[in-house]
Amino acid sequence: MVGAVSGCSHCDVLIAGGGPAGLAAAIALRQRGADVLVADALRPPIDKPCGEGLLPGSRDALERLGVDLDARDGVEFTGILFADGEASVCADFPRGAGLGMRRTVLHQLLLDRAAQLGVRTAWNTAVLLKANQPASVGGATCAYSWLIGADGHASRVRSWAGLNAGRLRGLRLGFRAHFHVAPWSSRVEIHWGPLGQAYITPVGPQEVCVAAITRQSGVRLGTFLESLPYLHAKLAGAATTDAERGALTLTRRLRSVTRGNVALIGDASGSADAITGEGLSMAFRQALLLADSLAAGGLDLYAARHAGILALPQRMASLMLLLDRYAWLRTRVLPVLAARPELFREMLAVHVGEQPMPRFLLRHGAQLGALLVAPGLA
Ligand SMILES: Cc1cc2nc3c(=O)[nH]c(=O)nc-3n(C[C@H](O)[C@H](O)[C@H](O)COP(=O)(O)OP(=O)(O)OC[C@H]3O[C@@H](n4cnc5c(N)ncnc54)[C@H](O)[C@@H]3O)c2cc1C
């Protein structure tokens, strides 16, 4: 249904926002039999500035949603590389592979799955929120039992429901563009430089997605790449396949993500800096949790466990933002990891949830600390 809201006078669950979080929630809820209406102000397939890397955990969650991805939907990557011009280190995921794929391709696959399950949709149709009134769909009344705010970082559902209280840290600006060039690595490369980080995700046989994140205002992708000679050389002569787009990224922790019959999901419900590459994975896992919770009769389970999904990505974001803020720390850490790649491998295992952080710290914390104080020992 495009832009039409007639016949939408009632649903069990109204979802404001049909991005990855909203569609994943719709799919998970339909899988449990709920009557779901998703409304989005834009028309599909919806594009958005994103690094376009799905970590192995995202793929696991998508599989549970019945969204089967295969290598033909994008390009598989086996791990992560960190480089800063002086040193580099890489490692593969302990299990599975990531998938780089265009955001529009991902959106279309989610749409197909939602349609297959009978999710009702209203595109080009905003959910309107007025104080002390129920949400309406494009101005038309729609009775709902539950309202889910999947409306992104600047969520209006969040403000309307009085759920804005919380902490917001590390506001940065992200850009992305696609370049027509054959991927040169089987890993996502994260290049650290004076302006921030640029990461390269293979998304097609002849295409890479370049995302850059910075704290500095006034910087654009071109300036950013000029500050990273290795990348600048790799992309020299490669045409961009679309226009550069920008978006904010930040780490947000809310005091609560539910109130009454309203719940938030995806970026609306909190986030970890984009450098973690965990935004989509968190949204998909939240969708599954939300559906379990409503199937159990309410939002209590979701309210209780939501923070647990954000906790590790937010901790990893804090660590990475320390490296971003303090160049002296970064210039110590990267050579140490380059000399001890097994440490980086285990850190990656922590990042993707395959190893608990306390175990890593217990096993390697003291050694890492000593190496940072006296890097010559590495
Ligand atoms: C530069 C950058 C790089 C990133 N890289 C990665 C990465 O590599 N891997 C990863 O997993 N994550 C990455 N992320 C994070 C990821 O993009 C987000 O976490 C993800 O888009 C969140 O999805 P969402 O559905 O919550 O929000 P969104 O994608 O923002 O969708 C929200 C939707 O709500 C709609 N909407 C808003 N208001 C209304 C309204 N009133 N009525 C109806 N519709 C409304 C909007 O039109 C939009 O479609 C990156 C983010 C940035 C900025």
The ligand as an SDF file (V2000), in Angstrom:
LIG
                    3D

 53 58  0  0  0  0  0  0  0  0999 V2000
   27.8940    6.7930    8.8130 C   0  0  0  0  0  0  0  0  0  0  0  0
   27.1850    5.6030    9.4080 C   0  0  0  0  0  0  0  0  0  0  0  0
   27.7000    4.3420    9.2050 C   0  0  0  0  0  0  0  0  0  0  0  0
   27.0580    3.2150    9.7440 C   0  0  0  0  0  0  0  0  0  0  0  0
   27.5760    1.9760    9.5060 N   0  0  0  0  0  0  0  0  0  0  0  0
   26.9340    0.8720    9.9660 C   0  0  0  0  0  0  0  0  0  0  0  0
   27.4190   -0.4400    9.6270 C   0  0  0  0  0  0  0  0  0  0  0  0
   28.3860   -0.6140    8.8920 O   0  0  0  0  0  0  0  0  0  0  0  0
   26.7420   -1.5100   10.1530 N   0  0  0  0  0  0  0  0  0  0  0  0
   25.6450   -1.3660   10.9560 C   0  0  0  0  0  0  0  0  0  0  0  0
   25.0840   -2.3670   11.4110 O   0  0  0  0  0  0  0  0  0  0  0  0
   25.1620   -0.1360   11.2600 N   0  0  0  0  0  0  0  0  0  0  0  0
   25.7710    0.9850   10.7860 C   0  0  0  0  0  0  0  0  0  0  0  0
   25.2660    2.2310   11.0650 N   0  0  0  0  0  0  0  0  0  0  0  0
   24.0810    2.3360   11.9210 C   0  0  0  0  0  0  0  0  0  0  0  0
   22.7980    1.9780   11.1780 C   0  0  0  0  0  0  0  0  0  0  0  0
   22.7550    2.6800    9.9570 O   0  0  0  0  0  0  0  0  0  0  0  0
   21.6050    2.3370   12.0440 C   0  0  0  0  0  0  0  0  0  0  0  0
   21.7650    1.7650   13.3170 O   0  0  0  0  0  0  0  0  0  0  0  0
   20.2960    1.8540   11.4130 C   0  0  0  0  0  0  0  0  0  0  0  0
   20.0190    2.5850   10.2420 O   0  0  0  0  0  0  0  0  0  0  0  0
   19.1370    2.0260   12.3890 C   0  0  0  0  0  0  0  0  0  0  0  0
   17.9480    1.6630   11.7530 O   0  0  0  0  0  0  0  0  0  0  0  0
   16.5500    2.2560   12.2390 P   0  0  0  0  0  0  0  0  0  0  0  0
   15.5130    1.5130   11.4710 O   0  0  0  0  0  0  0  0  0  0  0  0
   16.5060    2.2700   13.7200 O   0  0  0  0  0  0  0  0  0  0  0  0
   16.5730    3.7940   11.8100 O   0  0  0  0  0  0  0  0  0  0  0  0
   16.5410    4.4440   10.3620 P   0  0  0  0  0  0  0  0  0  0  0  0
   17.2890    3.6220    9.3880 O   0  0  0  0  0  0  0  0  0  0  0  0
   16.9540    5.8630   10.5650 O   0  0  0  0  0  0  0  0  0  0  0  0
   14.9940    4.3970    9.9510 O   0  0  0  0  0  0  0  0  0  0  0  0
   14.0490    5.2230   10.5500 C   0  0  0  0  0  0  0  0  0  0  0  0
   12.8640    5.3460    9.6040 C   0  0  0  0  0  0  0  0  0  0  0  0
   11.8240    6.0640   10.2610 O   0  0  0  0  0  0  0  0  0  0  0  0
   11.1670    6.8850    9.3140 C   0  0  0  0  0  0  0  0  0  0  0  0
   10.4600    7.9230   10.0710 N   0  0  0  0  0  0  0  0  0  0  0  0
   10.9740    8.8790   10.8620 C   0  0  0  0  0  0  0  0  0  0  0  0
    9.9880    9.6010   11.4270 N   0  0  0  0  0  0  0  0  0  0  0  0
    8.8140    9.0710   10.9590 C   0  0  0  0  0  0  0  0  0  0  0  0
    7.4390    9.3710   11.1780 C   0  0  0  0  0  0  0  0  0  0  0  0
    7.0440   10.3510   12.0090 N   0  0  0  0  0  0  0  0  0  0  0  0
    6.5070    8.6350   10.5280 N   0  0  0  0  0  0  0  0  0  0  0  0
    6.8640    7.6250    9.6980 C   0  0  0  0  0  0  0  0  0  0  0  0
    8.1640    7.3070    9.4540 N   0  0  0  0  0  0  0  0  0  0  0  0
    9.1150    8.0130   10.0890 C   0  0  0  0  0  0  0  0  0  0  0  0
   12.2970    7.3910    8.4240 C   0  0  0  0  0  0  0  0  0  0  0  0
   11.8010    7.7940    7.1670 O   0  0  0  0  0  0  0  0  0  0  0  0
   13.2020    6.1470    8.3420 C   0  0  0  0  0  0  0  0  0  0  0  0
   12.9100    5.3620    7.2080 O   0  0  0  0  0  0  0  0  0  0  0  0
   25.8840    3.3810   10.5240 C   0  0  0  0  0  0  0  0  0  0  0  0
   25.3590    4.6590   10.7420 C   0  0  0  0  0  0  0  0  0  0  0  0
   26.0020    5.7650   10.1850 C   0  0  0  0  0  0  0  0  0  0  0  0
   25.4120    7.1310   10.4150 C   0  0  0  0  0  0  0  0  0  0  0  0
  1  2  1  0
  2  3  1  0
  2 52  2  0
  3  4  2  0
  4  5  1  0
  4 50  1  0
  5  6  2  0
  6  7  1  0
  6 13  1  0
  7  8  2  0
  7  9  1  0
  9 10  1  0
 10 11  2  0
 10 12  1  0
 12 13  2  0
 13 14  1  0
 14 15  1  0
 14 50  1  0
 15 16  1  0
 16 17  1  0
 16 18  1  0
 18 19  1  0
 18 20  1  0
 20 21  1  0
 20 22  1  0
 22 23  1  0
 23 24  1  0
 24 25  2  0
 24 26  1  0
 24 27  1  0
 27 28  1  0
 28 29  2  0
 28 30  1  0
 28 31  1  0
 31 32  1  0
 32 33  1  0
 33 34  1  0
 33 48  1  0
 34 35  1  0
 35 36  1  0
 35 46  1  0
 36 37  1  0
 36 45  1  0
 37 38  2  0
 38 39  1  0
 39 40  1  0
 39 45  2  0
 40 41  1  0
 40 42  2  0
 42 43  1  0
 43 44  2  0
 44 45  1  0
 46 47  1  0
 46 48  1  0
 48 49  1  0
 50 51  2  0
 51 52  1  0
 52 53  1  0
M  END
$$$$
